């Protein structure tokens, strides 16, 4: 086995194998996670070597193989992993947008003397971008309550940090439903 070059490599060696093959997605690699397993050690083919060493070239090669109908030659395991990763990224994008929206709604509600056009604009932008994201990914609607709850937990912590108010100042659970938070006419002025 080649020497481990990065500190993270040793922590992911066992997680880097699924059914004897490499299991990290491109996004994991982009986060700095790398493999200490050489392609030759896992029976790697030129396709898996390209995936691990040059994602861009691999992606173009796989697209060409799929368009040509050469499924037997395609790197199906990695393609499936990348598609799953893309789906998870869409969910994370929604939760991140909701977090920013809820953060600013909390600040709007609990720091009325600091209200200004920048907060108002930020809220409007997040509503627009969240709505557009939902239009592009309508299946995310199935779990909106879960995503809103997840976003609120983080927004509450960030609101406490940014406002320097105690975390207990903010309700423990999201005081608004998704439709209310997204309503362009809704501006939380009273008690939540």
C-alpha positions in Angstrom: 0.0 0.0 0.0 1.4 3.5 -0.8 2.3 5.7 2.1 -0.4 7.7 3.7 0.2 11.3 2.7 -2.6 13.2 4.5 -3.9 13.0 8.0 -7.4 12.4 6.8 -6.5 9.4 4.7 -5.9 7.1 7.7 -9.3 8.1 9.2 -11.2 7.1 6.1 -9.4 4.0 4.9 -12.0 1.6 6.3 -14.8 3.8 5.0 -13.2 4.1 1.6 -14.2 0.5 0.7 -17.6 -0.8 -0.1 -17.8 -4.3 -1.5 -14.0 -4.1 -1.9 -14.1 -1.0 -4.0 -13.6 2.7 -3.5 -16.6 4.4 -2.0 -15.8 8.1 -1.8 -17.8 10.5 -4.1 -16.3 13.4 -5.9 -17.8 15.8 -3.4 -16.1 14.0 -0.6 -12.8 14.3 -2.4 -13.5 18.0 -2.9 -13.8 18.3 0.8 -10.3 17.1 1.2 -11.1 13.4 1.8 -8.7 11.2 -0.2 -8.0 7.6 -0.4 -5.0 5.7 0.7 -5.9 2.7 -1.4 -4.3 2.6 -4.8 -6.6 1.6 -7.7 -4.5 -1.4 -8.5 -5.1 -2.7 -5.0 -8.8 -2.8 -5.5 -8.7 -4.2 -8.9 -9.2 -0.8 -10.3 -9.7 -0.4 -14.0 -8.6 2.6 -16.1 -12.1 4.0 -15.4 -11.8 4.0 -11.7 -8.2 5.3 -11.9 -9.5 8.2 -14.0 -12.3 8.8 -11.5 -9.8 9.0 -8.7 -7.2 11.0 -10.5 -9.1 13.3 -12.9 -12.8 13.7 -12.1 -13.4 16.0 -15.0 -12.0 13.6 -17.6 -13.9 10.7 -16.0 -17.2 12.6 -16.1 -16.8 13.5 -19.8 -15.8 9.9 -20.6 -18.8 8.5 -18.7 -21.2 11.0 -20.4 -19.9 9.9 -23.8 -20.3 6.2 -22.9 -23.8 6.7 -21.6 -24.8 8.7 -24.7 -23.4 6.0 -26.9 -25.4 3.4 -25.0 -22.2 1.6 -23.8 -23.5 0.8 -20.3 -21.3 -2.3 -19.9 -18.2 0.0 -20.2 -19.6 2.7 -17.9 -18.4 3.0 -14.3 -21.9 2.4 -12.9 -20.9 2.3 -9.3 -19.3 5.7 -9.3 -22.0 7.2 -11.6 -24.7 6.0 -9.1 -22.7 7.4 -6.2 -22.4 10.8 -7.9 -26.1 10.9 -8.7 -27.0 10.2 -5.1 -24.5 12.8 -4.0 -26.2 15.4 -6.3 -29.6 14.6 -4.8 -28.2 15.1 -1.3 -26.7 18.4 -2.4 -30.1 19.7 -3.5 -31.5 18.8 0.0 -28.6 20.6 1.7 -29.1 23.6 -0.5 -32.7 23.9 0.6 -31.8 23.5 4.3 -29.0 26.1 3.9 -31.4 28.6 2.3 -34.0 28.0 5.0 -31.4 28.5 7.7 -30.5 31.9 6.3 -34.1 32.9 5.9 -35.0 31.8 9.4 -32.0 33.5 10.9 -33.0 36.8 9.4 -36.6 36.3 10.4 -35.5 35.7 14.0 -33.3 38.8 14.0 -36.1 40.8 12.5 -38.5 39.6 15.3 -36.1 39.8 18.2 -34.0 42.9 17.3 -36.6 45.4 15.9 -34.4 48.4 16.5 -31.8 46.9 14.1 -34.2 46.3 11.3 -33.1 47.8 8.0 -33.1 47.5 4.3 -30.2 44.9 4.3 -32.2 42.5 6.5 -35.3 43.1 4.5 -33.5 42.5 1.2 -31.8 39.3 2.6 -35.2 37.9 3.6 -36.7 38.7 0.2 -33.8 37.2 -1.7 -33.9 34.0 0.4 -37.6 33.6 -0.2 -37.1 34.0 -4.0 -34.2 31.7 -4.2 -35.9 29.1 -1.9 -39.0 29.2 -4.0 -37.0 28.8 -7.2 -35.1 25.9 -5.7 -38.3 24.2 -4.7 -39.7 24.7 -8.3 -36.5 23.0 -9.6 -36.8 20.2 -7.0 -40.5 19.6 -6.3 -39.9 16.3 -4.6 -38.3 18.1 -1.7 -41.8 19.2 -0.6 -42.4 15.8 0.9 -40.1 16.5 3.8 -40.5 20.2 4.3 -41.4 20.0 8.0 -38.2 18.0 8.7 -36.0 20.4 6.7 -37.5 23.4 8.3 -36.9 21.9 11.7 -33.3 21.1 10.8 -32.7 24.6 9.4 -34.3 26.2 12.5 -32.0 24.4 14.9 -29.0 26.0 13.2 -30.7 29.4 12.6 -31.5 29.6 16.3 -27.8 29.0 17.3 -26.6 31.5 14.7 -29.2 34.1 15.8 -28.0 33.8 19.4 -24.4 34.2 18.2 -25.1 37.1 15.9 -27.4 39.0 18.2 -25.5 38.2 21.4 -28.9 37.3 22.9 -29.2 34.2 25.0 -30.2 31.1 23.0 -33.2 30.7 25.3 -34.5 34.1 23.9 -35.5 32.2 20.8 -38.3 29.6 20.8 -36.9 26.0 21.0 -39.0 25.0 17.9 -39.6 27.0 14.7 -42.4 29.4 15.4 -43.4 29.5 11.8 -44.6 27.0 9.2 -42.9 26.9 5.8 -45.7 28.7 4.0 -45.7 31.5 6.6 -41.9 31.9 6.5 -42.1 32.0 2.7 -45.0 34.5 2.5 -43.8 37.8 1.0 -46.3 39.6 3.2 -45.1 38.0 6.4 -42.8 40.0 8.7 -42.7 38.8 12.3 -43.5 41.8 14.5 -45.3 40.4 17.4 -44.8 37.5 19.8 -43.9 34.4 17.9 
